[in-house]
Amino acid sequence: MLDAVAERWWAATPRTRLLLGLLLVIVVLAAGVGHLAATPYGHPTTVLVAAHDLHPGQRLEAQDLRRRTVPADLVPDGALEAAQGVLASALPAGAIATDRHLGEGGWAAGLADGRAAVAVPSERLPALTAGTRVQLVAADHDGRGVVLGSDAVVLASELEEVWFAVDANDAVAITAAGQAGALAVVVLPP
């Protein structure tokens, strides 16, 4: 059989051999490009990702999101198709924007029932990062420490304030102590 193919090859005109050779090269290149484009995680899909760090309560604008191509299997459910809505939770730069990031309640929209978000001036607080668990402490009239929030979580640490998720019943006392400059934190293990 191989001899028959070789005889036909050499019997063909030089122009026909050239065209068949070019066709073979094109087929091999197309197969290689197709193989490179395919990933084990699915075909490429375009999603919207945060162009910069976005904060809860921020209304999404076109310049806040940019398009990026990722494999389809890595796209989370509810990926946004347009920049619309208000963020209920933080969206770090490069993260895929989903409908779970949205909500009209700002910080509070992403909190569990019975929790509240409070802002405390950061001038007297240590540097804290989002996700850090802390106790919020103030001094009573006798100078003794009183725990105002036993399981607070840092939501965000901004230039002038730190946002905490606290028990809703403790929110007023924590806010008042923070505004009076009488609030301290005890960092808890994760």
N, C-alpha and C positions, 0 to 999 in steps of 0.2 A: 504494500500500500504506500509506504514511504517513497518507493521508487516511482510510483505513478504520480505522486504529488510533485516530486522533483522534476520529472519529465514535463509535466504541464507548466511548472514554473518557468523552466528554461525555454519552453516552446512559446510562451507569451511574449508579446512585444516589450521592448524596454519601457515604453510609456505605461503599459498595463502593470508591469512589475513595480514601477515607481509609485503608481497610484495605490496599489495593494499594500506596499510598504508604508506609505503615508497613512493609509486607513488603519493599519495595524498599530502604528505609533499613536494615533489619535485615540483608538480604543483603549490602549494600555494607559495613556495619560488620564483619560476620563475615568477609568476604573480606579486609578490611584487617587485622584482628586476626590472622587466619591467616597473612597475608603477613609481619607483624611477628614472629610466633612462629617462623616458619621461617627458618633461616639456611643459608648455603651449606655449613655443616659438619655438617648433619644435625639430627635432632630432639633436643630437650632430654632429657638423661639425668642421673639422680642418681648422684653418686659420693661417696666419703669422702675428705676432705682433712684434712691435719694442722691441728689447732686452734692449735698452737704448735710451736716447734722441738722435734723429737724426736731423741734420740740413740741410737746403736747400743747394744744390750744392754737397752734399755728394753722392758718388756712393755706391749703396747698395751692401753689401757683405753678404755671408751666415751667418757670426757671428753677423750681425746687426739685424737679425730677428730670432724668435723662433716660434715653433708651439704651438698652444693653441686650446683647444676644447671649442666651444661655441655653443649655440642653433642656428639653421639655420636661424630663423627669425631675429636674431640680427646681422647677417653678412651683411655689406653694399654691395651694388652693386660694382662690379669691384675689389673685394678682390684679392690681388696678390696670385699667386700660386708658385712663385719662386722669389728669391732675385735677381732682375735685374733692371737696370735703374738708373737714377739720380733723387734725390729728388728735387722737385720744391717748396715744403713747408715743414715746420717743422713737425716731427712725434714724439710725446712724447712717452716715455717708456710705453709699454703695449697697445698702440693704434693699431688697425687693419690696416695693410698696404693695400692701394688701388691704383688703377691706377691713381686716381686723385691727389695722392701725387707725381707723377712722371712728369718729364719734363726736357729737356736739358738746360733750361735757368736759373737754380739755383733759386735765390730769385725772379728774374724777371718773371719767368714762371708762378708764382702764382698771379701776380699783374694785376689789371684792366688796360685797355688801358689808356694811358696818365699818368701813374704812373711809378716811377722808384725806385729802391732800392739803398740806399746810406749807406756807412759805415762811422761812425764818431768815432774818438778816444774817449774812455770812461773816460779818466783820469780826465776831468773837469766836467763831467756830473753827475747828481745824479743817484742813483740806479733806474733803470726803468725796468718794466716788459713788456713782449710781450702783445700787444693789447692796451697799453696806448696811448691815443691821446695827442699830444703836438703841441705847436707852437715852431718853431725854430727861434731864435732871434740872431742877431749880432749887433755890434755897428758900426755906420757909422763914417765918418771922424770927425764929431763934437761931437761924444760920445753919440749920441741919438740912441735908440734902433730901429732896422729895422727888421720887420718880413720877414724872408726868406722863411719860409714854414708855412702856416696858418693851415693846417690840416694834419700833419704828424702822422703816426702810427708806434709805435715801433714793429718791426718784431722779433727782438731778441736782448738780451743784453748778450754779451759775455765778456770774461775776459778783452780784450784789446779794443773792439769796440762795438758800438751799431748800429744796422741796423735799418734804417727808411724807410718806404714807403712814398714817397713824390711826389708832382706834378713833372712830367718830366721836365718842364720848369725851376723849381727851383733847380734841382739836382746839377748843376755845382756850383752855388753860395753857396749852403749848404755844399758841399764837401770842397770847398776852405776855408770857414769860419771854418769848423771843423778841417782841417789840420793846420790852423793858430792858433788854440786854442782860437778863438774868438766867439765860438758858445755857446749859452745858451738855455735852454728849459723852456717853460711855460706849466705846466701840465693842460690839459683841462678836464672837466667832461666827463664821458663816453657817 
